[in-house]
């Protein structure tokens, strides 16, 4: 037996009992959907710019500061610098002490190895 808070909805083949909370949630959902569609439509319509001239904006290209090769090598871990010096010595580009310290000799060996590798690469 339904209480005073229940609504009876009769249909041709069956009787359904719907709680007021369900009805309120349905109405709220429908209201939010309609409001959301209205907002979406407001966002999709372009603003009226009749007779408006676009502003001229002066841009200045910003060039990031270039990192020096010494800084790049110094940022590497000691073990990586030791391995790099060892590898460069193995291929014949580095002929200094393998200490892991960054030196001009190490940077020049890296640059020379890169030049050699680029020259031996086949052209596409």
N, C-alpha and C positions, 0 to 999 in steps of 0.2 A: 504494500500500500504506500503510495507516494506521500511525502510530507508536504507542508505548505511551501517549502523551499524548492520543490521539484516541479518541473513543467511537463505536462503531457503533450506529446505531439502525435497526432493520429495520422496514419497514412492508410492507403487502401488495403494493404495486406498485413500490416503489423503496427503495433504501438511501441514507440520508443520513449524511454525516460531519459531526459538530458538534464544534467545538473546545472544550476545557475553559474557555477564556476567555469564550466565548459563554454557556455554561451558568452561569458565575459571575455574569456581568453580568445575566442573566435572573433569577437567584435574588435578586440584590441589588436589582434594580428592583422585583420583586414584594414583597420585604420592605419597601422604602421606601414603596411604595404602600399596603400594609396598615397600616404605622405612621402614615402621613399620614392615612389615613381614621380611625384611632382618635383622633388628635389633633383632627381636625376635629369628630368626634362629641363629644369632651370640651369643645370650645369652644361647641358648639351647645346643650348641656344647661345650663339656667339653674342657678345655685347655689341650694342649699336655704336658704330664708329663713323657715322655719317659726317663727313666734313673734317674729321680729325686728321691731323698730319702726324706721321710717325716721328718720334724723337730721334735725332741723330745721336749716336753714341760713339765716342771715340775709344777705341780699344788699343791697348799697348801690349804687344806680345811679351810674355814673361819667359825668359830662358832660365831654366834651373842651373844652378851652379854645377859645374862639372867636377867630378871627384877625381882627385889625382891618383895615379896608379899606386903610389906609395901608401895612400890612405886605404885603398882597397886591400892591398896586401897586409897592411897592419891590422885590418879588421878580421883577418883570418886567424884561426886558432894556430897555436905553435906547431901542433902536429901536422896541420895542413900545409904550413909553410915549409916544414922539414920535408914532407912528401913531395911538394912542388919542386924544391931545390934538388932533391934526389932524382926526380924524373927528368928535370931539365939537364942535369949532369949526365944521366944515362943516354939521352939523345944527342949530347954533345953541344948543348947551347949554354950551359953554365959551367964555369971553371973556377968557382970559389969554394970557400969552406961551407960545408952544409951544417949550419948552426940554427937555421930557422929565423935568423935576423933579416929584416928588410933592408936591402941595400940597393944602390943604383945599379950594381952589377946584376942583381936578381931581376929588377924591373926591365933592364935592357935585354936580358935573356928571355924573359916572357914575351916582350915585343918582337924579338927576332924569331922566336918559335911561331908566333902568330903570323908573321909575314911569310915564313917558310911554308907553313901549313896552308895558307891562303893561296900561295903561288902553285902548290902541288895539287890543289883541288881542281878537278875537271870542270870546265865551263859548261853550263847547261844550255 
